[in-house]
Amino acid sequence: MAVLEFSVKATKRTELVPGNVILNIDLAVSYAEFLSMTKDLPQPLKCKFETPDGRTYEKPVGIAKGVGQMADARITMRNFPDEIPAGTRVTLL
């Protein structure tokens, strides 16, 4: 199976209820393209994040759709305390 790698375009935190913070991570790939590439992968997805400054994380993620008509793919993490900067490489495990 081919390695699926993406780049982080932007992030935004959202607090749904007090104490439950979601980190929305927009990827530099369309939502439709992302779904077609990941449809046969076991859920939940697990990703490895490699930041430009050398930090790495491995975390399970959810899938969502970004906003707008031509929306980017969005992955989400709950209660993640650190930041994921733009340009971070995301590899699906």
NUDO-746413 format. One record per atom (N, C-alpha, C): atom name; x, y, z. Coordinates in pm, whole numbers, plus 50000, padded with zeros to 5 digits. Layout:
residues N
{'CA'; {X; Y; Z}},
...
//
This chain:
residues 93
{'N'; {50084; 49882; 50000}},
{'CA'; {50000; 50000; 50000}},
{'C'; {50088; 50124; 50000}},
{'N'; {50049; 50222; 49925}},
{'CA'; {50125; 50347; 49916}},
{'C'; {50113; 50426; 50047}},
{'N'; {50217; 50500; 50078}},
{'CA'; {50215; 50587; 50194}},
{'C'; {50137; 50713; 50158}},
{'N'; {50043; 50750; 50242}},
{'CA'; {49963; 50870; 50218}},
{'C'; {50014; 50982; 50307}},
{'N'; {50069; 51086; 50243}},
{'CA'; {50122; 51202; 50315}},
{'C'; {50053; 51328; 50267}},
{'N'; {50030; 51417; 50362}},
{'CA'; {49964; 51544; 50334}},
{'C'; {50037; 51654; 50409}},
{'N'; {50004; 51777; 50376}},
{'CA'; {50063; 51892; 50443}},
{'C'; {49952; 51972; 50511}},
{'N'; {49982; 52021; 50632}},
{'CA'; {49885; 52103; 50706}},
{'C'; {49879; 52242; 50644}},
{'N'; {49757; 52287; 50617}},
{'CA'; {49735; 52419; 50560}},
{'C'; {49707; 52522; 50671}},
{'N'; {49624; 52485; 50768}},
{'CA'; {49587; 52575; 50877}},
{'C'; {49524; 52494; 50990}},
{'N'; {49521; 52552; 51111}},
{'CA'; {49455; 52488; 51225}},
{'C'; {49369; 52590; 51298}},
{'N'; {49271; 52536; 51372}},
{'CA'; {49184; 52621; 51453}},
{'C'; {49129; 52537; 51567}},
{'N'; {49129; 52594; 51687}},
{'CA'; {49072; 52525; 51803}},
{'C'; {48927; 52569; 51823}},
{'N'; {48843; 52472; 51863}},
{'CA'; {48703; 52497; 51892}},
{'C'; {48668; 52425; 52021}},
{'N'; {48605; 52497; 52115}},
{'CA'; {48561; 52433; 52239}},
{'C'; {48412; 52405; 52227}},
{'N'; {48378; 52275; 52215}},
{'CA'; {48238; 52236; 52198}},
{'C'; {48160; 52254; 52327}},
{'N'; {48214; 52200; 52433}},
{'CA'; {48161; 52217; 52568}},
{'C'; {48282; 52242; 52657}},
{'N'; {48263; 52303; 52773}},
{'CA'; {48379; 52329; 52859}},
{'C'; {48460; 52202; 52885}},
{'N'; {48589; 52211; 52859}},
{'CA'; {48679; 52098; 52880}},
{'C'; {48693; 52004; 52762}},
{'N'; {48622; 52028; 52653}},
{'CA'; {48630; 51942; 52535}},
{'C'; {48669; 52028; 52415}},
{'N'; {48799; 52039; 52393}},
{'CA'; {48852; 52125; 52288}},
{'C'; {48891; 52040; 52167}},
{'N'; {48845; 52082; 52050}},
{'CA'; {48876; 52013; 51925}},
{'C'; {48976; 52096; 51847}},
{'N'; {49083; 52032; 51801}},
{'CA'; {49179; 52096; 51712}},
{'C'; {49143; 52055; 51570}},
{'N'; {49096; 52151; 51490}},
{'CA'; {49064; 52128; 51349}},
{'C'; {49190; 52153; 51267}},
{'N'; {49229; 52056; 51186}},
{'CA'; {49350; 52064; 51105}},
{'C'; {49312; 52052; 50959}},
{'N'; {49321; 52163; 50885}},
{'CA'; {49290; 52162; 50743}},
{'C'; {49413; 52116; 50664}},
{'N'; {49391; 52020; 50574}},
{'CA'; {49499; 51965; 50493}},
{'C'; {49497; 52025; 50354}},
{'N'; {49612; 52025; 50289}},
{'CA'; {49624; 52080; 50153}},
{'C'; {49582; 51975; 50051}},
{'N'; {49458; 51928; 50063}},
{'CA'; {49398; 51832; 49971}},
{'C'; {49246; 51850; 49982}},
{'N'; {49175; 51829; 49873}},
{'CA'; {49030; 51847; 49879}},
{'C'; {48966; 51735; 49961}},
{'N'; {48851; 51766; 50016}},
{'CA'; {48777; 51669; 50097}},
{'C'; {48742; 51545; 50014}},
{'N'; {48693; 51566; 49891}},
{'CA'; {48655; 51454; 49804}},
{'C'; {48775; 51365; 49772}},
{'N'; {48888; 51426; 49741}},
{'CA'; {49008; 51349; 49709}},
{'C'; {49056; 51272; 49832}},
{'N'; {49054; 51335; 49948}},
{'CA'; {49096; 51270; 50073}},
{'C'; {49008; 51149; 50102}},
{'N'; {48877; 51165; 50088}},
{'CA'; {48786; 51053; 50112}},
{'C'; {48811; 50938; 50016}},
{'N'; {48834; 50968; 49889}},
{'CA'; {48858; 50861; 49792}},
{'C'; {48988; 50786; 49822}},
{'N'; {49087; 50854; 49878}},
{'CA'; {49215; 50789; 49910}},
{'C'; {49208; 50710; 50040}},
{'N'; {49118; 50746; 50130}},
{'CA'; {49116; 50683; 50263}},
{'C'; {48996; 50593; 50287}},
{'N'; {48908; 50577; 50189}},
{'CA'; {48783; 50505; 50211}},
{'C'; {48802; 50360; 50253}},
{'N'; {48911; 50295; 50211}},
{'CA'; {48932; 50155; 50245}},
{'C'; {49021; 50135; 50367}},
{'N'; {49064; 50242; 50430}},
{'CA'; {49150; 50230; 50548}},
{'C'; {49066; 50203; 50672}},
{'N'; {49121; 50126; 50768}},
{'CA'; {49045; 50101; 50891}},
{'C'; {49027; 50230; 50970}},
{'N'; {48910; 50243; 51031}},
{'CA'; {48878; 50360; 51112}},
{'C'; {48888; 50324; 51260}},
{'N'; {48921; 50410; 51350}},
{'CA'; {48959; 50549; 51324}},
{'C'; {49100; 50557; 51266}},
{'N'; {49124; 50661; 51189}},
{'CA'; {49256; 50681; 51131}},
{'C'; {49356; 50720; 51239}},
{'N'; {49479; 50680; 51219}},
{'CA'; {49588; 50723; 51307}},
{'C'; {49690; 50792; 51220}},
{'N'; {49739; 50907; 51267}},
{'CA'; {49832; 50988; 51188}},
{'C'; {49961; 51014; 51264}},
{'N'; {50066; 51029; 51188}},
{'CA'; {50194; 51075; 51242}},
{'C'; {50213; 51218; 51193}},
{'N'; {50243; 51307; 51285}},
{'CA'; {50265; 51448; 51255}},
{'C'; {50413; 51479; 51273}},
{'N'; {50475; 51540; 51172}},
{'CA'; {50615; 51583; 51180}},
{'C'; {50618; 51733; 51154}},
{'N'; {50642; 51812; 51260}},
{'CA'; {50641; 51958; 51248}},
{'C'; {50769; 52007; 51184}},
{'N'; {50767; 52127; 51127}},
{'CA'; {50888; 52183; 51065}},
{'C'; {51006; 52196; 51162}},
{'N'; {50977; 52210; 51293}},
{'CA'; {51086; 52223; 51391}},
{'C'; {51132; 52089; 51449}},
{'N'; {51082; 51977; 51394}},
{'CA'; {51133; 51845; 51431}},
{'C'; {51053; 51767; 51533}},
{'N'; {50946; 51822; 51588}},
{'CA'; {50864; 51746; 51683}},
{'C'; {50780; 51644; 51607}},
{'N'; {50753; 51530; 51671}},
{'CA'; {50667; 51428; 51609}},
{'C'; {50561; 51383; 51709}},
{'N'; {50444; 51350; 51657}},
{'CA'; {50333; 51299; 51736}},
{'C'; {50265; 51190; 51656}},
{'N'; {50210; 51091; 51726}},
{'CA'; {50123; 50990; 51664}},
{'C'; {49992; 50992; 51740}},
{'N'; {49884; 51022; 51670}},
{'CA'; {49754; 51037; 51735}},
{'C'; {49642; 50984; 51646}},
{'N'; {49534; 50931; 51707}},
{'CA'; {49414; 50899; 51629}},
{'C'; {49342; 51028; 51593}},
{'N'; {49280; 51030; 51477}},
{'CA'; {49211; 51151; 51430}},
{'C'; {49074; 51115; 51374}},
{'N'; {48987; 51215; 51371}},
{'CA'; {48858; 51204; 51304}},
{'C'; {48866; 51276; 51171}},
{'N'; {48767; 51254; 51086}},
{'CA'; {48761; 51318; 50955}},
{'C'; {48642; 51413; 50953}},
{'N'; {48663; 51531; 50898}},
{'CA'; {48555; 51629; 50883}},
{'C'; {48577; 51702; 50751}},
{'N'; {48479; 51783; 50716}},
{'CA'; {48489; 51864; 50595}},
{'C'; {48511; 52009; 50635}},
{'N'; {48608; 52073; 50571}},
{'CA'; {48631; 52215; 50595}},
{'C'; {48513; 52296; 50543}},
{'N'; {48519; 52426; 50561}},
{'CA'; {48409; 52512; 50517}},
{'C'; {48432; 52561; 50374}},
{'N'; {48324; 52593; 50307}},
{'CA'; {48334; 52644; 50170}},
{'C'; {48296; 52540; 50069}},
{'N'; {48264; 52587; 49948}},
{'CA'; {48219; 52497; 49842}},
{'C'; {48330; 52401; 49799}},
{'N'; {48451; 52451; 49782}},
{'CA'; {48564; 52366; 49743}},
{'C'; {48649; 52338; 49866}},
{'N'; {48589; 52275; 49965}},
{'CA'; {48651; 52259; 50097}},
{'C'; {48771; 52165; 50095}},
{'N'; {48867; 52200; 50180}},
{'CA'; {48981; 52112; 50205}},
{'C'; {48937; 52001; 50300}},
{'N'; {49015; 51893; 50300}},
{'CA'; {48992; 51788; 50399}},
{'C'; {49031; 51842; 50535}},
{'N'; {48961; 51797; 50636}},
{'CA'; {48990; 51840; 50773}},
{'C'; {48996; 51717; 50861}},
{'N'; {49102; 51706; 50940}},
{'CA'; {49109; 51602; 51041}},
{'C'; {49099; 51672; 51176}},
{'N'; {49054; 51598; 51276}},
{'CA'; {49031; 51658; 51407}},
{'C'; {49094; 51574; 51517}},
{'N'; {49138; 51642; 51623}},
{'CA'; {49189; 51575; 51742}},
{'C'; {49124; 51639; 51864}},
{'N'; {49090; 51557; 51961}},
{'CA'; {49030; 51607; 52085}},
{'C'; {49138; 51634; 52190}},
{'N'; {49123; 51746; 52258}},
{'CA'; {49204; 51782; 52375}},
{'C'; {49354; 51764; 52352}},
{'N'; {49402; 51807; 52237}},
{'CA'; {49545; 51801; 52204}},
{'C'; {49608; 51931; 52254}},
{'N'; {49704; 51924; 52347}},
{'CA'; {49753; 52045; 52414}},
{'C'; {49852; 52128; 52334}},
{'N'; {49918; 52071; 52235}},
{'CA'; {50024; 52140; 52162}},
{'C'; {49968; 52203; 52035}},
{'N'; {50055; 52269; 51961}},
{'CA'; {50016; 52332; 51834}},
{'C'; {50070; 52250; 51717}},
{'N'; {49996; 52247; 51608}},
{'CA'; {50038; 52185; 51483}},
{'C'; {50049; 52298; 51381}},
{'N'; {50170; 52345; 51350}},
{'CA'; {50183; 52460; 51260}},
{'C'; {50160; 52424; 51112}},
{'N'; {50128; 52526; 51033}},
{'CA'; {50117; 52508; 50888}},
{'C'; {50249; 52453; 50836}},
{'N'; {50241; 52364; 50738}},
{'CA'; {50361; 52303; 50682}},
{'C'; {50398; 52171; 50747}},
{'N'; {50330; 52135; 50855}},
{'CA'; {50355; 52006; 50920}},
{'C'; {50318; 51893; 50824}},
{'N'; {50402; 51791; 50820}},
{'CA'; {50376; 51674; 50735}},
{'C'; {50290; 51574; 50814}},
{'N'; {50182; 51527; 50751}},
{'CA'; {50090; 51432; 50812}},
{'C'; {50096; 51303; 50732}},
{'N'; {50128; 51193; 50799}},
{'CA'; {50134; 51062; 50734}},
{'C'; {50029; 50973; 50797}},
{'N'; {49945; 50910; 50716}},
{'CA'; {49846; 50815; 50768}},
{'C'; {49916; 50684; 50798}},
{'N'; {49892; 50631; 50917}},
{'CA'; {49957; 50505; 50959}},
{'C'; {49862; 50387; 50940}},
//
